Amino acid sequence: MMTTQRLATLVTLAAMLAACAHAPSADAPSAPLSAQFKETPPGWIEAAPADTLERGPWWSLFGDPVLDALAPKVEVSNQDIAAAAAAYAQARALVREQRASLFPSLSLSGSASRSGGERASTSSAGGGGASNNFQLDLGASWEPDVWGRIGGAVSAAGAQAQASAADLAAARLSAQAEFVTDYLSLREAEAEATLLRSTIEGYSRSLQIAKNRYDAGVAPKSDVLQAQTQLANAQADLAALERQRGQLEHAMAVLSGQAPADFRLPPGDWNATALPGVPLGLPSALLQRRPDIAAAERRVAAANAQIGVARAAFFPSLTLSGNAGQGAARIGDLFNASAFTWSLGVALAQTLFDAGARSARVDQARAGWEQSVAQYRQTVLGALQNVEDQLVAARVLEQQQALRRQASEAADQTEQQVMNRYRAGQVGYTDVVSAQASALSARRALIQAGAARQASAVALIQALGGGWNAQSLASAH
């Protein structure tokens, strides 16, 4: 039997070898980054270490107190965020489970039995006998992490937990961005509805003018019919906007974790000119600011650790065990020193032939790592595209809004002039209808241009990662 001194020497040797690892270098894979963004507008705000996105809720940059009060509810009550939070908690629990394998396990067992039977000899006094057996055992076992298999599993689980934390941040940012976009779209729909109500009042007056001229015999009935058609179309457009507002309100309710019937958003003011100055850094900053990129990078690290776990299977496994127990025929004698037994053991196991199964698992782990690297690089490319798309949108939409404003002002003047000429009998009502339709279309397009710029600003903030930073993953598990 192995002596205690030899067993202690073996344990020490196992602890010294526990640092051995077989995973490749865990450096982050290279990413296809450029020196700067292609669509960076001239004079754009450069990011600083303490930029405005990290000073609090990013939606506060729009300066809307109602939005500031509603948006935090998304993080608290949104069910997609709750599901991501549960996945993160599950990943953290898995880390604890894997880490527990690094330590010995203890077990306590007890048993009691009574047995008896007929004796073979009839000459003995009595025809049978029974005996009792009581047993109490304390056992321990430990598998030293000699080849880094358990440590690799812990590292993989830790990286997955960090990826889940980044997934949670991505879900939170996505839900918040969708909520803010819906809110701004709802306010834009209200602004369009206000415009249409004013327009309907004007169309009603135009209809009355057409009726008066028809009653006076100076205009055909077609003028009245055209005015009625135009008025009805405007009223139908107003109904469509009311439907759109209702659907946006329902979407906001669900995003904030409420039933649509329990959510009410009173009509409010909308500042179409509220456009935050979003700080823009270098493309490389996305590697820290985008939670989806951080999640992809952490999954690369997890896949890398799995290669080490698979390689460790080529080395023998070592298990140390010990047992101490008490056994007696009477429960009162169970704790006597004479009933004490003990044992110490070591087991070494090595697979000699498995028809290439271990090599296949290593190849599988390596292919999984290569897949995760490709997904990481594709995520980076997608993030760069998102930022570039929103930068070009910001530049073009600003120009477009200025042109829409010019078109709206010109259409307003044209409408007024044509209406005056109609009253003077110089043009037909068809010209009035055309001028009014053009003016309404230009006004609505101007409102929509302002909303598009705000939606683009939200999308740009989301593309830049909001106020998130990958440094928070250091304590993710």
FIFINU-563710 format. One record per residue (C-alpha): residue in three letters; x, y, z; residue number from 1. Coordinates in pm, whole numbers, plus 32768, in hexadecimal, padded with zeros to 4 digits. Layout:
// residues N
{"ala", {X, Y, Z}, NUM};
...
***
This chain:
// residues 477
{"met", {8000, 8000, 8000}, 1};
{"met", {807B, 815B, 7FAF}, 2};
{"thr", {80F8, 8214, 80E0}, 3};
{"thr", {8073, 8366, 8149}, 4};
{"gln", {81C1, 840A, 80F4}, 5};
{"arg", {81BD, 8382, 7F93}, 6};
{"leu", {8057, 83EE, 7F63}, 7};
{"ala", {80AD, 854D, 7FD9}, 8};
{"thr", {81CE, 8555, 7EE2}, 9};
{"leu", {80E3, 84EF, 7DCA}, 10};
{"val", {7FEA, 85FD, 7E29}, 11};
{"thr", {80FE, 8703, 7E26}, 12};
{"leu", {8171, 868E, 7CD0}, 13};
{"ala", {800D, 869F, 7C4E}, 14};
{"ala", {7FEA, 8803, 7CCD}, 15};
{"met", {812E, 8865, 7C1E}, 16};
{"leu", {80B5, 87D3, 7AD6}, 17};
{"ala", {7F5C, 8870, 7AF5}, 18};
{"ala", {7FD7, 89A7, 7A42}, 19};
{"cys", {800E, 88E2, 7905}, 20};
{"ala", {7F1E, 894E, 77F3}, 21};
{"his", {7EF0, 88DE, 768F}, 22};
{"ala", {7E1B, 89F5, 75FC}, 23};
{"pro", {7EB3, 8AD4, 74EF}, 24};
{"ser", {7EFF, 8C40, 7534}, 25};
{"ala", {7DC5, 8CF5, 75A0}, 26};
{"asp", {7E12, 8E3A, 74EB}, 27};
{"ala", {7CE7, 8EDE, 7446}, 28};
{"pro", {7CDB, 8E9B, 72CD}, 29};
{"ser", {7D2F, 8FB1, 71DD}, 30};
{"ala", {7C0C, 9081, 7160}, 31};
{"pro", {7BE3, 912E, 700D}, 32};
{"leu", {7BF9, 9296, 7089}, 33};
{"ser", {7C41, 93D4, 6FC8}, 34};
{"ala", {7CFC, 9506, 7047}, 35};
{"gln", {7BC2, 95DC, 704D}, 36};
{"phe", {7A59, 95D7, 6FE1}, 37};
{"lys", {7A1B, 961C, 6E72}, 38};
{"glu", {78E5, 96F0, 6EAA}, 39};
{"thr", {7966, 97C7, 6FC9}, 40};
{"pro", {78C1, 991D, 6F98}, 41};
{"pro", {79A3, 9A50, 6FA4}, 42};
{"gly", {79BB, 9AE6, 70FF}, 43};
{"trp", {791C, 99B7, 71A3}, 44};
{"ile", {793B, 99A3, 731C}, 45};
{"glu", {7A64, 98D1, 7380}, 46};
{"ala", {7A36, 97DD, 749E}, 47};
{"ala", {7AE1, 9824, 75EA}, 48};
{"pro", {7B2C, 9730, 7707}, 49};
{"ala", {79FA, 97B2, 77C3}, 50};
{"asp", {7914, 97F7, 769F}, 51};
{"thr", {77A3, 9845, 76C1}, 52};
{"leu", {7736, 96E2, 7677}, 53};
{"glu", {77D1, 966F, 77BF}, 54};
{"arg", {7746, 9780, 789D}, 55};
{"gly", {75F4, 96E3, 78CB}, 56};
{"pro", {74CC, 9664, 77FE}, 57};
{"trp", {751D, 96B4, 7694}, 58};
{"trp", {73B4, 9707, 763B}, 59};
{"ser", {73CA, 9838, 771B}, 60};
{"leu", {7491, 98D8, 7600}, 61};
{"phe", {7342, 991B, 7555}, 62};
{"gly", {72D4, 99FD, 7672}, 63};
{"asp", {7174, 996D, 7693}, 64};
{"pro", {7101, 994D, 7800}, 65};
{"val", {6FE9, 985A, 77A6}, 66};
{"leu", {70DF, 9778, 76F3}, 67};
{"asp", {71D1, 9792, 7818}, 68};
{"ala", {70BE, 9714, 7900}, 69};
{"leu", {704B, 95F5, 7820}, 70};
{"ala", {718C, 9563, 7792}, 71};
{"pro", {721C, 94DA, 78DB}, 72};
{"lys", {70EB, 93F7, 78FE}, 73};
{"val", {7164, 9331, 77D1}, 74};
{"glu", {7294, 92B0, 788C}, 75};
{"val", {71C2, 924E, 79B8}, 76};
{"ser", {7097, 91A9, 7915}, 77};
{"asn", {70EE, 9142, 77B0}, 78};
{"gln", {70C9, 8FCA, 778F}, 79};
{"asp", {71D8, 8F9F, 7688}, 80};
{"ile", {72C9, 9044, 777C}, 81};
{"ala", {7245, 8F66, 7892}, 82};
{"ala", {7287, 8E32, 77BC}, 83};
{"ala", {73EA, 8EAA, 7771}, 84};
{"ala", {7420, 8EED, 78E4}, 85};
{"ala", {73AF, 8D8C, 7936}, 86};
{"ala", {749E, 8CFF, 7830}, 87};
{"tyr", {75B6, 8DC8, 78CE}, 88};
{"ala", {755E, 8D43, 7A29}, 89};
{"gln", {755D, 8BE3, 799B}, 90};
{"ala", {76B7, 8C1A, 7903}, 91};
{"arg", {7740, 8C9C, 7A4E}, 92};
{"ala", {76B5, 8B6C, 7B01}, 93};
{"leu", {7765, 8A8D, 7A05}, 94};
{"val", {78AE, 8B3C, 7A55}, 95};
{"arg", {787E, 8AEC, 7BC6}, 96};
{"glu", {782C, 8984, 7B70}, 97};
{"gln", {7966, 895D, 7A9C}, 98};
{"arg", {7A3E, 8A0C, 7B9E}, 99};
{"ala", {79C4, 891E, 7CAE}, 100};
{"ser", {7A6D, 8802, 7BF1}, 101};
{"leu", {7BBF, 8893, 7C53}, 102};
{"phe", {7B81, 8837, 7DC0}, 103};
{"pro", {7B5A, 86E8, 7E72}, 104};
{"ser", {7A00, 865C, 7EAB}, 105};
{"leu", {798F, 85CB, 7FF7}, 106};
{"ser", {7879, 84D1, 802F}, 107};
{"leu", {77D8, 8445, 8167}, 108};
{"ser", {7715, 8301, 8166}, 109};
{"gly", {7673, 822A, 826E}, 110};
{"ser", {75C1, 80DD, 826C}, 111};
{"ala", {7514, 7FEC, 8358}, 112};
{"ser", {74B5, 7E84, 830C}, 113};
{"arg", {7437, 7D4C, 83BE}, 114};
{"ser", {7463, 7BF2, 8330}, 115};
{"gly", {741B, 7A8D, 839F}, 116};
{"gly", {73CB, 792C, 832A}, 117};
{"glu", {7393, 77BF, 838C}, 118};
{"arg", {74CA, 770E, 8412}, 119};
{"ala", {7539, 75D3, 8365}, 120};
{"ser", {757E, 750D, 84A7}, 121};
{"thr", {7457, 74A0, 8581}, 122};
{"ser", {7535, 7448, 86A6}, 123};
{"ser", {7573, 75B1, 86FE}, 124};
{"ala", {7499, 7659, 87F6}, 125};
{"gly", {7393, 7723, 8744}, 126};
{"gly", {7320, 76FC, 85DE}, 127};
{"gly", {739E, 7842, 8544}, 128};
{"gly", {7454, 798B, 857F}, 129};
{"ala", {7455, 7AFB, 8512}, 130};
{"ser", {7568, 7C02, 850A}, 131};
{"asn", {7574, 7D7C, 84EA}, 132};
{"asn", {766B, 7E51, 8427}, 133};
{"phe", {7691, 7FC8, 8448}, 134};
{"gln", {777E, 808C, 8366}, 135};
{"leu", {77E4, 81FD, 8352}, 136};
{"asp", {78DC, 826C, 8243}, 137};
{"leu", {7980, 83B6, 81E2}, 138};
{"gly", {7A1A, 83B6, 8088}, 139};
{"ala", {7AE6, 84B0, 7FC0}, 140};
{"ser", {7B5C, 84BA, 7E57}, 141};
{"trp", {7C1F, 85B4, 7D89}, 142};
{"glu", {7C8D, 85BF, 7C21}, 143};
{"pro", {7DBC, 86A8, 7C0D}, 144};
{"asp", {7DB1, 877F, 7AD7}, 145};
{"val", {7F02, 8701, 7A63}, 146};
{"trp", {7ED2, 8742, 78F0}, 147};
{"gly", {7DF1, 8873, 7903}, 148};
{"arg", {7CAF, 87C6, 7897}, 149};
{"ile", {7BDF, 884C, 79B6}, 150};
{"gly", {7C87, 89A0, 79A6}, 151};
{"gly", {7C39, 89B0, 7833}, 152};
{"ala", {7ACD, 895F, 7877}, 153};
{"val", {7AC3, 8A70, 797F}, 154};
{"ser", {7B5F, 8B69, 788C}, 155};
{"ala", {7A69, 8B08, 777C}, 156};
{"ala", {7943, 8B2F, 7869}, 157};
{"gly", {79C9, 8C7E, 78E2}, 158};
{"ala", {79EC, 8CFE, 777F}, 159};
{"gln", {788C, 8C88, 7731}, 160};
{"ala", {780F, 8D3E, 7866}, 161};
{"gln", {78B7, 8E7C, 77ED}, 162};
{"ala", {781A, 8E47, 7697}, 163};
{"ser", {76C6, 8E23, 7741}, 164};
{"ala", {7706, 8F67, 77FC}, 165};
{"ala", {774E, 9012, 76B0}, 166};
{"asp", {7615, 8F72, 761A}, 167};
{"leu", {7550, 9007, 773A}, 168};
{"ala", {75E2, 915E, 76F0}, 169};
{"ala", {7591, 9134, 757E}, 170};
{"ala", {742A, 90CF, 75CB}, 171};
{"arg", {7408, 91F8, 76B5}, 172};
{"leu", {7493, 92EB, 75B3}, 173};
{"ser", {73B9, 925C, 749E}, 174};
{"ala", {727B, 9275, 756D}, 175};
{"gln", {72CE, 93D6, 75DE}, 176};
{"ala", {731C, 9447, 747B}, 177};
{"glu", {71D9, 93B0, 73FA}, 178};
{"phe", {7114, 9458, 7510}, 179};
{"val", {71B0, 95AD, 74D1}, 180};
{"thr", {7178, 958B, 735A}, 181};
{"asp", {700C, 952C, 7391}, 182};
{"tyr", {6FDE, 9653, 747B}, 183};
{"leu", {7070, 9749, 7382}, 184};
{"ser", {6FA3, 96AD, 7269}, 185};
{"leu", {6E6A, 96D1, 733D}, 186};
{"arg", {6EB2, 9841, 7377}, 187};
{"glu", {6EF2, 986D, 7204}, 188};
{"ala", {6DA2, 97C8, 71B7}, 189};
{"glu", {6CFC, 98BB, 72A8}, 190};
{"ala", {6DA4, 99E0, 71F6}, 191};
{"glu", {6D29, 9961, 70A6}, 192};
{"ala", {6BCE, 9931, 7137}, 193};
{"thr", {6BCF, 9A99, 71B6}, 194};
{"leu", {6C34, 9B0D, 705C}, 195};
{"leu", {6B1F, 9A40, 6FBD}, 196};
{"arg", {6A18, 9ACA, 70AB}, 197};
{"ser", {6A80, 9C28, 704B}, 198};
{"thr", {6A7E, 9BC5, 6EDE}, 199};
{"ile", {6924, 9B2B, 6EFF}, 200};
{"glu", {68A5, 9C74, 6F8A}, 201};
{"gly", {6938, 9D26, 6E5C}, 202};
{"tyr", {68A5, 9C26, 6D6E}, 203};
{"ser", {6753, 9C53, 6E13}, 204};
{"arg", {6769, 9DC8, 6DD0}, 205};
{"ser", {67D0, 9D84, 6C69}, 206};
{"leu", {66A4, 9C9D, 6C43}, 207};
{"gln", {65C1, 9DAF, 6CC5}, 208};
{"ile", {6658, 9EA8, 6BCE}, 209};
{"ala", {661E, 9DB2, 6AB2}, 210};
{"lys", {64B5, 9D7F, 6B1F}, 211};
{"asn", {647B, 9EF4, 6B33}, 212};
{"arg", {6506, 9F28, 69D7}, 213};
{"tyr", {6438, 9E05, 6954}, 214};
{"asp", {62FC, 9E8F, 69F7}, 215};
{"ala", {6348, 9FE2, 695C}, 216};
{"gly", {6365, 9F3F, 6805}, 217};
{"val", {64CD, 9FA4, 67CC}, 218};
{"ala", {656C, 9E4B, 6800}, 219};
{"pro", {6513, 9CED, 678A}, 220};
{"lys", {64A6, 9BDA, 6873}, 221};
{"ser", {65ED, 9B23, 682C}, 222};
{"asp", {669B, 9C23, 6909}, 223};
{"val", {65C0, 9BBA, 6A2B}, 224};
{"leu", {6600, 9A49, 69E7}, 225};
{"gln", {6777, 9A80, 69D4}, 226};
{"ala", {6772, 9B3C, 6B1E}, 227};
{"gln", {66AA, 9A25, 6BC0}, 228};
{"thr", {679C, 991E, 6B3C}, 229};
{"gln", {68C7, 99DB, 6BBE}, 230};
{"leu", {6827, 9A0A, 6D14}, 231};
{"ala", {67C8, 9899, 6D31}, 232};
{"asn", {6928, 982A, 6CD2}, 233};
{"ala", {69BD, 990B, 6DDD}, 234};
{"gln", {68CD, 9880, 6EDF}, 235};
{"ala", {692D, 971E, 6E78}, 236};
{"asp", {6A9E, 9775, 6E9F}, 237};
{"leu", {6A53, 97FA, 6FFB}, 238};
{"ala", {69AB, 96B0, 7057}, 239};
{"ala", {6ADD, 95F3, 6FDA}, 240};
{"leu", {6BBD, 96C7, 70BA}, 241};
{"glu", {6ADE, 967F, 71E4}, 242};
{"arg", {6B03, 950B, 719B}, 243};
{"gln", {6C7D, 9533, 7180}, 244};
{"arg", {6C8B, 95EE, 72CB}, 245};
{"gly", {6BBF, 94DF, 7376}, 246};
{"gln", {6CA3, 93CC, 72F7}, 247};
{"leu", {6DDA, 9487, 7367}, 248};
{"glu", {6D40, 94B8, 74BF}, 249};
{"his", {6CF9, 9343, 74D3}, 250};
{"ala", {6E5F, 92F3, 746D}, 251};
{"met", {6EE3, 93D9, 757D}, 252};
{"ala", {6E06, 932C, 767B}, 253};
{"val", {6E92, 91D5, 7623}, 254};
{"leu", {6FF9, 9256, 7621}, 255};
{"ser", {6FC2, 92DC, 7781}, 256};
{"gly", {6F2E, 9190, 77F5}, 257};
{"gln", {6DC3, 91FF, 7807}, 258};
{"ala", {6C83, 9190, 7764}, 259};
{"pro", {6C15, 928C, 765B}, 260};
{"ala", {6ACE, 92C4, 7714}, 261};
{"asp", {6B8F, 933E, 7846}, 262};
{"phe", {6C6B, 9439, 7791}, 263};
{"arg", {6BFE, 9598, 7738}, 264};
{"leu", {6CD8, 96A9, 76A8}, 265};
{"pro", {6C2A, 97FC, 769B}, 266};
{"pro", {6C6B, 98D8, 756B}, 267};
{"gly", {6D9A, 99B2, 759A}, 268};
{"asp", {6E87, 9AA2, 74F4}, 269};
{"trp", {6F94, 9A2F, 7407}, 270};
{"asn", {70D5, 9AEA, 73CF}, 271};
{"ala", {713C, 9A87, 7270}, 272};
{"thr", {727C, 9B51, 728A}, 273};
{"ala", {72FF, 9A91, 73BB}, 274};
{"leu", {7429, 99DC, 7327}, 275};
{"pro", {753C, 996D, 7417}, 276};
{"gly", {76A6, 99A0, 73BE}, 277};
{"val", {7713, 9835, 73C2}, 278};
{"pro", {7887, 9810, 7410}, 279};
{"leu", {793A, 9740, 730D}, 280};
{"gly", {7A82, 968E, 734C}, 281};
{"leu", {7B5F, 95B3, 7273}, 282};
{"pro", {7AE0, 946C, 71DE}, 283};
{"ser", {7BB7, 93AB, 72D5}, 284};
{"ala", {7AE7, 943E, 73F1}, 285};
{"leu", {79C6, 9363, 737D}, 286};
{"leu", {7A82, 9233, 7401}, 287};
{"gln", {7A46, 92BC, 7560}, 288};
{"arg", {7900, 9378, 752C}, 289};
{"arg", {782D, 9276, 7472}, 290};
{"pro", {77A3, 9162, 7554}, 291};
{"asp", {7765, 9079, 742E}, 292};
{"ile", {78D4, 9091, 73CA}, 293};
{"ala", {793F, 904E, 7531}, 294};
{"ala", {7857, 8F21, 7541}, 295};
{"ala", {78E8, 8E95, 73FE}, 296};
{"glu", {7A4C, 8EC8, 747D}, 297};
{"arg", {79FD, 8E18, 75C4}, 298};
{"arg", {796B, 8CF2, 7504}, 299};
{"val", {7AB5, 8CDC, 744A}, 300};
{"ala", {7B65, 8CC3, 759C}, 301};
{"ala", {7A72, 8BB5, 760D}, 302};
{"ala", {7AAB, 8AEC, 74CF}, 303};
{"asn", {7C21, 8B15, 74FD}, 304};
{"ala", {7C0C, 8A85, 765E}, 305};
{"gln", {7B46, 895C, 75DA}, 306};
{"ile", {7C6F, 88FF, 7500}, 307};
{"gly", {7D40, 88DB, 763A}, 308};
{"val", {7C33, 8807, 76DC}, 309};
{"ala", {7C2B, 8721, 75AE}, 310};
{"arg", {7DA9, 8704, 75A5}, 311};
{"ala", {7DB7, 86AC, 7717}, 312};
{"ala", {7CFF, 8568, 76CA}, 313};
{"phe", {7E44, 84DD, 7638}, 314};
{"phe", {7EE0, 84D9, 7794}, 315};
{"pro", {7E91, 83EF, 78B5}, 316};
{"ser", {7D97, 8452, 79BF}, 317};
{"leu", {7DFC, 8441, 7B2C}, 318};
{"thr", {7D04, 8414, 7C48}, 319};
{"leu", {7D58, 8418, 7DBC}, 320};
{"ser", {7C62, 8380, 7EB1}, 321};
{"gly", {7C44, 8347, 8024}, 322};
{"asn", {7B48, 82A4, 8109}, 323};
{"ala", {7B14, 8292, 8282}, 324};
{"gly", {79FF, 81C9, 831E}, 325};
{"gln", {796C, 8126, 8455}, 326};
{"gly", {78C1, 7FD6, 8459}, 327};
{"ala", {7823, 7F13, 8578}, 328};
{"ala", {7719, 7E12, 85C5}, 329};
{"arg", {767F, 7EF5, 86C9}, 330};
{"ile", {7639, 8063, 869A}, 331};
{"gly", {76CA, 80AD, 87EF}, 332};
{"asp", {781C, 8023, 877C}, 333};
{"leu", {781D, 80EA, 8639}, 334};
{"phe", {7909, 81F7, 86B9}, 335};
{"asn", {7A01, 8112, 876B}, 336};
{"ala", {7B68, 8131, 86F8}, 337};
{"ser", {7B77, 7FBE, 86A8}, 338};
{"ala", {7A65, 7FEB, 85A1}, 339};
{"phe", {7B27, 80F3, 84D9}, 340};
{"thr", {7BA1, 80A2, 837A}, 341};
{"trp", {7C52, 817A, 8278}, 342};
{"ser", {7CDF, 816B, 811A}, 343};
{"leu", {7DA5, 8245, 802B}, 344};
{"gly", {7DBF, 820A, 7EB8}, 345};
{"val", {7E33, 8292, 7D6E}, 346};
{"ala", {7DAF, 8235, 7C17}, 347};
{"leu", {7E53, 827B, 7ACB}, 348};
{"ala", {7D96, 8244, 7986}, 349};
{"gln", {7E0E, 826A, 7820}, 350};
{"thr", {7D53, 8221, 76E1}, 351};
{"leu", {7E31, 814D, 7601}, 352};
{"phe", {7D54, 8131, 74CD}, 353};
{"asp", {7C14, 81E2, 7469}, 354};
{"ala", {7C22, 81CE, 72EC}, 355};
{"gly", {7C73, 8340, 72CC}, 356};
{"ala", {7B52, 83C3, 739F}, 357};
{"arg", {7C31, 84B1, 7467}, 358};
{"ser", {7CD6, 8538, 732F}, 359};
{"ala", {7B7F, 8571, 7299}, 360};
{"arg", {7B14, 8633, 73CD}, 361};
{"val", {7C4C, 870E, 73B2}, 362};
{"asp", {7C03, 874E, 7242}, 363};
{"gln", {7A9C, 879A, 729B}, 364};
{"ala", {7B0A, 8894, 73A5}, 365};
{"arg", {7C01, 8936, 72B6}, 366};
{"ala", {7AF5, 8954, 71A8}, 367};
{"gly", {7A0C, 89ED, 72AA}, 368};
{"trp", {7B19, 8AEC, 72FB}, 369};
{"glu", {7B47, 8B40, 718B}, 370};
{"gln", {79D0, 8B6A, 7169}, 371};
{"ser", {79C4, 8C55, 7293}, 372};
{"val", {7AE5, 8D21, 7201}, 373};
{"ala", {7A2C, 8D46, 70B6}, 374};
{"gln", {78F0, 8DAC, 716F}, 375};
{"tyr", {79B6, 8EA9, 723A}, 376};
{"arg", {7A4B, 8F47, 7104}, 377};
{"gln", {78F8, 8F4F, 705A}, 378};
{"thr", {7864, 8FF7, 718D}, 379};
{"val", {7973, 9101, 717C}, 380};
{"leu", {7931, 913A, 700A}, 381};
{"gly", {77BD, 9154, 704B}, 382};
{"ala", {77FC, 9250, 7160}, 383};
{"leu", {78D7, 9324, 707C}, 384};
{"gln", {77C7, 9319, 6F74}, 385};
{"asn", {76C0, 9384, 7071}, 386};
{"val", {778C, 94B2, 70D8}, 387};
{"glu", {77DF, 9513, 6F72}, 388};
{"asp", {766F, 94EF, 6F0E}, 389};
{"gln", {75FE, 95D5, 7025}, 390};
{"leu", {7712, 96D1, 6FE2}, 391};
{"val", {76B2, 96F0, 6E75}, 392};
{"ala", {7544, 9700, 6EDF}, 393};
{"ala", {7592, 981B, 6FD1}, 394};
{"arg", {7646, 98DF, 6EC2}, 395};
{"val", {7545, 98A8, 6DB0}, 396};
{"leu", {7414, 98D7, 6E8F}, 397};
{"glu", {7499, 9A27, 6F03}, 398};
{"gln", {74B0, 9A98, 6D9A}, 399};
{"gln", {7360, 99FD, 6D4C}, 400};
{"gln", {72B6, 9AB1, 6E6C}, 401};
{"ala", {7339, 9C02, 6DF0}, 402};
{"leu", {72B3, 9BB7, 6C94}, 403};
{"arg", {7165, 9B44, 6D22}, 404};
{"arg", {714B, 9C8B, 6DE0}, 405};
{"gln", {7186, 9D51, 6CA1}, 406};
{"ala", {7085, 9C7F, 6BE8}, 407};
{"ser", {6F84, 9CAD, 6CFC}, 408};
{"glu", {6FAF, 9E26, 6D04}, 409};
{"ala", {6F8E, 9E3D, 6B88}, 410};
{"ala", {6E5B, 9D59, 6B8A}, 411};
{"asp", {6DB6, 9E31, 6C98}, 412};
{"gln", {6DE1, 9F69, 6BC3}, 413};
{"thr", {6D63, 9EB6, 6A8D}, 414};
{"glu", {6C2D, 9E3C, 6B43}, 415};
{"gln", {6BD9, 9F99, 6BBD}, 416};
{"gln", {6C09, A037, 6A68}, 417};
{"val", {6B3A, 9F31, 69B0}, 418};
{"met", {6A21, 9F4F, 6AAF}, 419};
{"asn", {6A19, A0C9, 6A82}, 420};
{"arg", {6A0B, A0A1, 6908}, 421};
{"tyr", {68EE, 9FA4, 692C}, 422};
{"arg", {6826, A098, 69FD}, 423};
{"ala", {685D, A196, 68E7}, 424};
{"gly", {67E6, A09D, 67E3}, 425};
{"gln", {6934, A091, 6731}, 426};
{"val", {6977, 9F18, 6757}, 427};
{"gly", {68A8, 9DDE, 677B}, 428};
{"tyr", {6883, 9D17, 68B9}, 429};
{"thr", {6965, 9C06, 682F}, 430};
{"asp", {6A88, 9CF4, 685B}, 431};
{"val", {6A1E, 9D30, 69C3}, 432};
{"val", {6A0F, 9BBC, 6A0B}, 433};
{"ser", {6B65, 9B85, 6973}, 434};
{"ala", {6C01, 9CA4, 6A38}, 435};
{"gln", {6B63, 9C36, 6B80}, 436};
{"ala", {6BCD, 9ACD, 6B4E}, 437};
{"ser", {6D32, 9B38, 6B04}, 438};
{"ala", {6D3A, 9C19, 6C36}, 439};
{"leu", {6CB8, 9B08, 6D1D}, 440};
{"ser", {6DAC, 9A0C, 6C8F}, 441};
{"ala", {6ECF, 9AFE, 6CC1}, 442};
{"arg", {6E6A, 9B4B, 6E29}, 443};
{"arg", {6E4C, 99DC, 6E82}, 444};
{"ala", {6F98, 998F, 6DDA}, 445};
{"leu", {703C, 9A9F, 6EAC}, 446};
{"ile", {6FB4, 9A06, 6FED}, 447};
{"gln", {7022, 98AA, 6F7E}, 448};
{"ala", {717F, 992C, 6F2E}, 449};
{"gly", {71A4, 99A9, 7094}, 450};
{"ala", {712F, 985A, 711A}, 451};
{"ala", {721D, 97A1, 7033}, 452};
{"arg", {7345, 9869, 70B7}, 453};
{"gln", {72E8, 9816, 721E}, 454};
{"ala", {72B8, 96A5, 71CA}, 455};
{"ser", {740B, 96A8, 7120}, 456};
{"ala", {74A6, 9742, 7258}, 457};
{"val", {7413, 962A, 732D}, 458};
{"ala", {7494, 9526, 7239}, 459};
{"leu", {75ED, 95C7, 723E}, 460};
{"ile", {75F7, 95C0, 73BA}, 461};
{"gln", {7594, 9451, 73B0}, 462};
{"ala", {769A, 9409, 72A4}, 463};
{"leu", {77A3, 94A9, 7380}, 464};
{"gly", {773F, 93D1, 74A9}, 465};
{"gly", {7678, 94D0, 7571}, 466};
{"gly", {7716, 9519, 76C0}, 467};
{"trp", {779F, 93B7, 76E9}, 468};
{"asn", {790C, 9354, 7706}, 469};
{"ala", {79A8, 91FB, 7701}, 470};
{"gln", {7A71, 9249, 783A}, 471};
{"ser", {793B, 91EE, 7900}, 472};
{"leu", {796E, 9080, 789C}, 473};
{"ala", {7A96, 9064, 798A}, 474};
{"ser", {79A6, 9014, 7AA6}, 475};
{"ala", {78A6, 8F58, 79D7}, 476};
{"his", {78DD, 8E0F, 7A92}, 477};
***
